[in-house]
Amino acid sequence: MVERKIKKRILKNVSFFPAVAILGPRQVGKTTLVKSLRAELQKPSEYFDLENLQVAKRFEEAPSLSLESLRHKTVIFDEIHRLPNIFPLLRGEIDGHREAGRFIFLGSASFDLLKNTSESLAGRISYLEMSPLLFSELDTLNQDNFLNMHWFRGGFPTAYLAPDAELWHQWFSSFVSTYLEKDLPQLGMTTEPKEMGRLLTMLAHQTGNMLNNSNLAKSLGVSVTKTIQQVDFLEKTLLVRKLEPFHSNIRKRLVKTPKLYIRDSGMLHFLLRIPNYDALLGHPLSGNSWEGYVIEQVISKLSWLDIPYFYRTADGSELDLIIVNGNNVRLAIEIKLSNAPKISRGNTIALEDLESPPFLVVTPSSDDYALRENAWVCSMKTLDENLDRLLG
């Protein structure tokens, strides 16, 4: 089993908050992880899979009695969105017997979609987002070439560990179909699965580019308003990421449109019909894919105070990623697929606009070296230690 870095944060939060929600896409490993740490919880625990109709029926028919009988245990509810009416009762349970580690919820969407939790349990719950497997977690597997494999296959554990490319493809085919036909409707999406599938494929072809809702709507034959709602929904189900542009008092015309990424690189490559790693390297979107892949690795490391943006001006000066804390640009990052990266004039101007923050150029596997004062090149292998050094 891969040691997940979020484990320590989960245990810390469970020791303080009455309720902890662990959110992430289906099949990301939430259930496996929580079951593995049950022995480390401060109280005995009970696990309930709400996809099981008999289990769900128990809490629908006699929720108060069921919760009362579990008062001295940590109760783990998997797929919590299937039982939204229980949240008002959970609030009463927590307020009547407030202690740490009463409940752990597992869900396949952001807390914005789990409105009952945010409305009923405010001040009583913490939210943690669990990503697919991170590159920095894979060294425990002691595999050769795991960067190439991880970038191409993505971080969903079963897809990453598939014995061959054919089975990887079959897994993603089933995964995407299930999400479109079953999971998204259960979370509240009313659009037909075929239309959502077309949208998801279009978004894959836009990955790393400015989100153009008008073009998407025109291609789908729907209103722009509907397309905006659909993309927002996919973002809240943690399948896509909108990276917002940085806005400041800089006296330049700044781009105000977000960039769009498919969050898991394996899903992106499946949607783009890229069959293997060699084909990925020759694909027109290989650079965009690499950019999105690295961005996900970086964002997973950030504290709640650090906000990720990209920077771009109307005249083309740009940086792939900047990390902002308050009004302070703590770090600027440029992501290059080449191991001999060249910094463009646009990058240099963007750094000057931002008053020369620390600058990191991330490559697949180059040696680490100083590019110039306050600027360095690093590889994926040393990305984490460089982020620790520069962000603290």
N, C-alpha and C positions, 0 to 999 in steps of 0.2 A: 504494500500500500504506500502511495506517495504521501509524505508528511506535508500537510497543508499549513501554510503560514498563518491562515486566519484562525487556526485552532486556539492559539494563546489569547487572541482578542475575544473569542467566544467565551472561554472559561472566565476571563476577567470580567466581562459584562454580566455573565450569569451570576457571578458572585456579588453583584451590586444591584442590578435591576430586577424587579419582580418578573418582567417579561422581556424576552429577547427574540427578535425576528431575524432569521437568516434568509436572505432573499437572493435568488439567482435563477438562471434559466433551468428548465427541467433537464435532468441527466447530467448536471454539472458536478454532482457528488455530494450534495447537501445531506441526504439521508445516510449515506455511508459514513460521512465524517461524524455526524451527531451520534450515530450508534456506536462509533469507535470511542467516543469520549464519555460515554455514559458512566463508565467506571471511575472517572475523574470528577464527576459532579459531587457536590457536597451533600446531596440527599439522594435516596433511592429514586429511580425514574420509571416512568411508564410511557410507552410509545404507542401512538394511535395514527394509523394511516387512514385519512379521511376519504381516500379513493375507494376504500373498502365500504360497500354499502351498509353492511351490518354495523360496522363501527360508527359510521356517520349517523345511522338511524338511532343508535344508543344516545348520542348527544343531542339529537333533534327532539326525541320523545321525552327524555327526563334529564335535561342538562344540569339542573341545579343539584339533583341527587348524585349524578355522576361526578360533578366537580367537587362536591362536599366529601365524597369518599376518597378523593385523591389529594386532599388538602395538604398532606404531609409528604408529598412527593413532587418531583419535578415532572410536569406533564409536557410531553412532546407531541405537538399536533403537526402532522405532515400534510401538505397541500391545504393550508388553512383557509384559502379563498373559497373552498367548497362548503364552509360552514359560517357564513358571515353573520348570521343572527346570534351567534354565541358571544360576540364581543361585549355587548352591554352586561351580560352575566359575568364575564371575566373581570370587568371593571369592579363589579360589586365584590367578587371573590378577593381580588387583590386589595381593595380598600378595607375589607373586613378582616383580612389576615395578611397584612403587608409584610412580606419578607422576600429576600433575594431568591432567585431561582425558582419561582413558582411555575413559569411557563416558558417553553421554547417553541416558536412557530417557524415552520418551514414553508416558503412560498415561492412561486415561479414568476413573480412580477415585482415591480418597484412599489414602495409604500404609497405612491400616489394612486395606484390602482386598488390598494387595500384601504380604502377610505375609512372603513369602520374601525380599523386599528388606530389610525391617526386621530380620529375624532373621539373615540371612546377611551383610549388608553394613553392619552397625552400625559407625559410626565411619569409614566409607569413602564415605558417600553423603550428599548434601544433597537436600532436597525443596523444590521451588518450586511453588506453585499458580498456574496461569494462568487468569484469569477471562475471560469474554466481554469484548468491547470496552467500555472505560470511557468515561464522558462526557468526561473530561478528555483523552482520546486523539483525540477526533473533530474538534478544531479544525484538524487537519491536512487534513481533507477540504474545508474552506472551504465548508460548506453553510449555507443559511438554515434556520431552524427546527429545528436538529438536536436540541435538547432534547426537543421534543414527539415527534419521530420516534424518537429513541433510547429514550425512556421507553416508548412504545407498542410498538415493534418488538423491543426488547431488543438485546443485544450480540453475538449470534452473527453473524459477519460476513456470511454469505450472506443471512440473514434481514433484517438491517439494510439491506443494499444491494439488496434485491429491487426490481424496477422498479415494482411496484404491490402493493396489499393482497392481491389474489387469489393472486399468486405467493408472497407472504409466508406466507399461510395454507397453501398447498400444500407449501411447504418444511417448515413446522412439523409438518404432518400426517405427512409422510414421516419426519421426524426422530424424533418421538415413537414412531411405529410401530416403527421400527428399534431404538430403545432398548429398548422393551418386549419385542419378539419375538426380538431377536438379542443386543444388547449386555448387557443385564442377566443373561440366562441364562449367557452366556460368563464373566461376572464371578462367577457362583456363585448367582444367584437361582433358586430352584426353583419359585416361585409362578407360576401360569398368567398369561400376559400380559394377559388380559382382567381378571383380578382386580387386577393391579398398575395397569392403566389406570384402573379405577374408584377405586382408592386415590389415585392421583395427582390425579385430578379432584376428589375430596373434599378433598384437601390444598389444592388451589387455592382452593376456597371457604372454607377456614379460614385463608388467608394473613393474617398480621398478628394472629392471635388465639392464645389459649392452646391448646396441643396437647392434644386430648382423645382419648386412645387408646381409652377405653371406648366412646365414641360411634362412633368409626370402626369398631371391631371389631363392634359391634352392627349397624351398617349393612351391613357386608360379610358378616356371618354367620360370623365366625371368632373365635378366642380373642384375648384382649387380648395375650397373650404373642406370638402370631404377628404381630399388628399392630405391636407395638413393634419386633419384628425387621425387619419390612418397611420401616417408617419409618427405622430406623437404616440400613438398606441404601441407601435412596434418599439419605440424607444422605452416606453414604460414596462414593456415585457422583457427588456434588457437584451434584445436581439440587435438593435442598432444604436449607434451613439451619434448625437449631434454635438460637435465641438464648436463652442461659441467663439466668435471673434473678439479680440481684446479691444475695449473702448477706453479711452483715456482723454486727457486734456491736450494730447499732442496735436500741434497745429497742422495736421495733415488729414486728408480725406481717407478714412479707414473703411475697409470692407465691413459690412454689417450683416452679411448672410452667413449662417453656420455651414460648416463642412459636415459631410455625412460619411459614416463608416459602418460597415458590417462588423460587429464587435469581435466575433470569433473568426480567425483567419481560415480555419477549415470549412466553416459554413460558407464563407465568401468563395473559396475555391470550388466548392461543390456547386454553388449557384452559377458560377462562371464556366462550369463544365471543364475545369482544368484537371486532367487525369493524373498527373504525377509532378514531382518536383522539377524535373528537367523542363517540362512544358510550362511550369510556372515561371521559370527564369526567362523564357522567351516570350511571355505574354505581355501585351501592351500595358496591362495594369499591375505588373509585378512591383514597380516602385510604389504605387499607391497602396498595394497590399502590405508591403514591408513597412510603410509609414504607419498604417493602422495597427499593425501587429506590435510595433514598438510603443506606440501611444498607449495601448492597453497595458503593456508591461509597466510603463512609467506611472500611469494613473493608479494602478493597484498599490503603488508604494506611498502615495501621498497621504498626508494627514488631513483631517477635516478642515484645517485652516487654509490649506493650499488649493487653489482653484486653477484648473488647466484651461488654457485658451490657445488659439493660434493668432498670429499677427500678420496682417496684410494691409498694405495701403493701395489706394486706387492706381498708383503708378508702378505697382508690382514689387515693392520691397516686402519681404516676407520672412517668417520663421515658422517652422512646422508646429512648434509647441512652446509655450511659455508658461511658467508656474508663477502664480501671483498670490501674494498674501497681503490683504488690505490693498494699499496702493503701491506696494513694493513688488517689483518684478524680481523674484529670487533666482530664477534660472531660465535661460533660453536654450532650446534644443533644436537642432537640425538633424534630420534622419536621412541617411544616405545608404543606398543599396551597394554602392561601390566601397571596396576596402582601401581605395586611394581617393578619398573625398576631396572635392574642390569647393571652396566657399564662394558663392556668387556675390556680385556687387550688391544685389538686392538684400542678401543676408547681412552684409556689412552695414548698409544704410539702416536696415531695421534695428540692428544692435545699437547704432548711434542714436536712433530715435528714442530707444529705451534706456539711454544713458549707460550703455555698456555693462549689462549684468553678466555674471558668469555664463559661459557659453560651452555647451557640450555637443559634439557631433557624434552620433551613434551609428556605427557600421556593423555588419555581420560579424567579422572576425579579424579586424586589423589589430595591430599592436596599439597599446595605449601610448600616447605622446602628447606633449604640449604643442598646440597649434601656434599660439602666440600668448602674450600675457593675458591671463584670466580666460583662456580658451583651450579646450582639450578635445582630442579624439579618443573614443573608447570603443570597445566591442560589446556585443550582447553579454559575453561572459563576465565582463567587469562592470556592466551597467549598474547593478545594484550597489556595489561599493562606491562607485562614483556619485550616485544619487545620495547615498548616506553621507559622503564627504561634503557635498555641495549644499544639501538641504538640511543636514543635521538629523 
